[in-house]
Amino acid sequence: MTDSTTSGHPLRLGLFVPQGWRQDLSGIDPAQQWDAMHGVAAHADAGDVWESVWVYDHFHTVPEPTDQPTHEAWTLMAALAASTSRVRLGQMCTCMGYRNPAYLAKVAATIDVVSGGRVEMGIGAGWYEHEWRAYGYGFPRAGERLAQLDEGVQIMAELWRTGTSTFQGGHWSTDGAICRPLPLQENGIPLWVAGGGEKKTLRIAARHARYTNFSGVLEEFQHKSEVLAGHCRDLGRDYASIVRSANYNVAIGRDEAEVADRLAFRRDQLARHVSPAAVDREMGAIAPDLPGVGTPEQIVEKLTPLVRAGMSYPILYFPEAATDRSGIELFEREVVPALRAL
């Protein structure tokens, strides 16, 4: 069994920008929503805690589709590229089936130039059936979506590396596609392959990714890491070269009462627009036993074994961030130094 207890990578942190997908811009006037989103990104950009800021690539809200705003990911990428100067810019994660991969490579290369070489490419097979069908993409079976992903990342990598692509696959094809200018980053834009599918997704990650993103629960994280290591052995890839990341929903408070207030805020935020059953499902993703929920001391205690197991890039979501950055600031002051001291 390959040892997955260390990664050899320094701890870095990403911060999700509120964009509406998770009902986090509800009640904010549309004319003020960019200011709310940009304010979080600017906060991250101004300090030295956050390596990156992130958006989601979705069109309709969760946990149910509603008429609440969901701002488009790659439009936000361009806006953030032009309005920040330090933080890296990612999506968790772009759906391969929503855009032709040669076109997507061109979009990402342009934004990389605008940003001065700060783009990350989070990419996955997609899962949100409602928005797939609503936008006229159909909903191919999982094997087809994963094949789209595998072919698409090959096209993007070739375009970023050489500036041209000729590729004939079962789902995507190019015939002398040109991507100029190239991304500013040497060897192209870093690929994050998101998802924990053990037979295909993690094998695609082992072949192409510089970063992975899968479960942030300790036992499952360790298991997925072992599967990834096995694929790396099979493919001759250096397992240690791949950074392993995970996403965490955060409800942090100075004491138990403030944690409870954060959780109540999140429940109310959801309950304004989705069904009680959907609220309960979504609250399961920010439950008190999960790593991102608790006082600073509790969160450090829960994240410590994950960091020691090789999870070196947590990406954090604060539901209240559009209107209240005190939770982010508490995390910065009391959690980050403890994790970086490990």
VENNORQUI-V167418 format. One record per residue. N is the residue number from 1. PHI is phi in degrees with one decimal (none if undefined). BURIAL is + if it has 9 or more other C-alpha atoms within 8 Angstrom, else -. Layout:
# VENNORQUI-V167418
n = <N:N>
phi = <PHI:PHI>
burial = <BURIAL:BURIAL>
This chain:
# VENNORQUI-V167418
n = <1:2:3:4:5:6:7:8:9:10:11:12:13:14:15:16:17:18:19:20:21:22:23:24:25:26:27:28:29:30:31:32:33:34:35:36:37:38:39:40:41:42:43:44:45:46:47:48:49:50:51:52:53:54:55:56:57:58:59:60:61:62:63:64:65:66:67:68:69:70:71:72:73:74:75:76:77:78:79:80:81:82:83:84:85:86:87:88:89:90:91:92:93:94:95:96:97:98:99:100:101:102:103:104:105:106:107:108:109:110:111:112:113:114:115:116:117:118:119:120:121:122:123:124:125:126:127:128:129:130:131:132:133:134:135:136:137:138:139:140:141:142:143:144:145:146:147:148:149:150:151:152:153:154:155:156:157:158:159:160:161:162:163:164:165:166:167:168:169:170:171:172:173:174:175:176:177:178:179:180:181:182:183:184:185:186:187:188:189:190:191:192:193:194:195:196:197:198:199:200:201:202:203:204:205:206:207:208:209:210:211:212:213:214:215:216:217:218:219:220:221:222:223:224:225:226:227:228:229:230:231:232:233:234:235:236:237:238:239:240:241:242:243:244:245:246:247:248:249:250:251:252:253:254:255:256:257:258:259:260:261:262:263:264:265:266:267:268:269:270:271:272:273:274:275:276:277:278:279:280:281:282:283:284:285:286:287:288:289:290:291:292:293:294:295:296:297:298:299:300:301:302:303:304:305:306:307:308:309:310:311:312:313:314:315:316:317:318:319:320:321:322:323:324:325:326:327:328:329:330:331:332:333:334:335:336:337:338:339:340:341:342>
phi = <none:-74.9:-71.0:-113.2:-82.9:-134.5:-114.0:75.3:-111.0:-66.6:-71.3:-124.8:-132.7:-116.2:-129.5:-74.2:-89.8:-62.5:-137.2:100.7:-55.9:-105.2:66.3:-96.4:-113.9:-60.6:89.1:-97.4:-56.2:-51.1:-68.0:-104.6:-70.3:-62.0:-60.5:-66.5:-65.7:-65.6:-59.9:-68.2:-63.0:-65.7:-60.6:-63.3:-67.1:-77.7:-102.9:-124.7:-81.9:-96.9:-73.0:-154.8:-120.9:-136.6:-126.8:-100.8:-97.9:-142.3:-109.1:-119.6:-66.8:-122.7:-78.4:-137.2:-65.8:-137.8:-89.5:-78.5:-68.2:-138.4:-78.4:-72.5:-63.6:-76.0:-65.2:-63.5:-57.4:-65.1:-64.4:-69.5:-59.7:-84.1:-118.1:-125.9:-131.4:-121.6:-65.0:-80.4:-127.8:-133.9:-129.1:-126.8:-136.6:-61.7:-87.1:-61.1:-77.5:-86.6:-145.7:-54.8:-65.3:-68.0:-61.9:-61.9:-60.4:-65.5:-57.9:-64.7:-64.0:-61.8:-67.0:-61.6:-66.4:-58.1:-82.6:78.8:89.7:-120.7:-87.1:-110.7:-110.7:-81.4:-142.2:-153.2:-84.9:87.1:-149.2:-83.0:-57.6:-58.0:-74.4:-53.5:-70.4:-61.7:-93.1:82.0:-90.1:67.7:-153.5:-58.9:-62.3:-57.4:-61.5:-70.8:-63.0:-69.7:-66.7:-57.8:-61.3:-61.1:-67.3:-63.2:-68.4:-65.0:-63.9:-62.4:-61.9:-66.4:-63.1:-72.0:-82.2:-114.6:88.7:-140.9:-151.0:-127.7:-148.5:-125.0:-123.5:-78.5:-126.2:-129.2:-146.9:-135.0:-142.8:76.2:-61.5:-114.8:-123.8:-135.9:-72.2:-66.5:-55.7:-70.1:-74.2:-60.6:70.3:88.8:-74.2:-61.2:-96.6:-107.1:-98.5:-100.7:124.9:-113.8:-57.2:-80.9:-83.4:-115.9:-60.4:-69.9:-71.7:-60.2:-61.5:-62.0:-81.7:-119.8:-86.0:-92.1:-137.9:-118.8:-148.2:-145.9:-49.3:-101.6:-91.2:-52.2:-62.9:-71.2:-59.3:-63.6:-65.1:-62.4:-62.9:-65.3:-64.2:-58.2:-60.0:-63.1:-63.8:-61.3:-59.5:-62.0:-95.9:73.8:-96.4:-73.7:-57.4:-67.3:-79.4:-98.2:-81.8:-104.0:-122.8:-152.4:-101.7:-135.7:-84.1:-116.6:-131.1:-113.4:-145.7:-67.0:-149.8:-60.3:-64.6:-70.2:-60.5:-62.0:-64.0:-61.9:-66.4:-65.9:-60.0:-64.2:-62.0:-66.6:-57.4:-76.0:-65.6:-64.9:-134.8:-127.0:-70.2:-56.3:-64.6:-68.0:-59.3:-62.3:-62.0:-68.5:-66.4:-63.1:-86.8:-136.6:-74.9:-59.2:-86.2:-82.7:-61.9:-89.9:-114.2:143.6:-72.6:-54.1:-65.0:-67.1:-66.1:-59.4:-60.9:-79.2:-83.1:-55.8:-64.8:-69.2:-62.4:-68.0:-84.3:108.4:-83.0:-104.6:-145.7:-71.0:-119.4:-114.2:-118.9:-111.0:-58.9:-92.2:-60.8:-62.9:-124.0:-152.8:-100.9:-66.8:-66.2:-59.5:-67.2:-64.4:-60.2:-60.9:-73.3:-116.4:-97.0:-58.8:-59.0:-66.1:-69.3:-72.7:-83.9:-66.2>
burial = <-:-:-:+:-:-:+:-:-:-:+:+:+:+:+:+:+:+:+:+:+:+:+:+:+:+:-:-:-:-:-:-:+:-:-:+:+:+:+:+:+:+:-:+:+:-:-:-:-:+:+:+:+:+:+:+:+:+:+:+:+:+:+:-:-:+:-:+:+:+:+:+:+:-:-:+:+:+:-:+:+:+:-:+:-:-:+:+:+:+:+:+:+:+:+:+:+:-:-:+:+:+:-:+:+:+:-:+:+:+:+:+:+:+:+:-:+:+:+:+:+:+:+:+:+:+:-:-:-:-:+:+:+:-:-:-:+:-:-:-:-:-:-:-:+:+:+:+:+:+:+:+:+:-:+:+:+:+:+:+:+:-:+:+:+:+:+:-:-:-:-:+:+:+:-:-:+:-:+:-:-:+:+:+:+:-:-:+:+:+:+:+:+:+:+:+:-:+:-:-:+:+:+:+:+:+:+:+:+:+:+:+:+:+:+:+:+:+:-:+:+:+:-:+:+:+:+:+:+:+:+:+:+:-:-:-:+:-:+:-:-:+:+:+:+:+:+:+:+:+:+:+:+:+:-:+:-:+:+:-:-:+:+:-:+:+:+:-:+:+:+:-:-:+:-:-:-:+:+:-:+:+:+:-:-:+:-:-:-:+:+:+:+:+:+:+:+:+:+:+:-:+:+:+:+:+:+:+:+:+:+:+:+:+:+:+:+:+:+:+:+:+:-:-:+:-:+:+:-:+:+:+:-:+:+:+:+:+:+:-:-:->
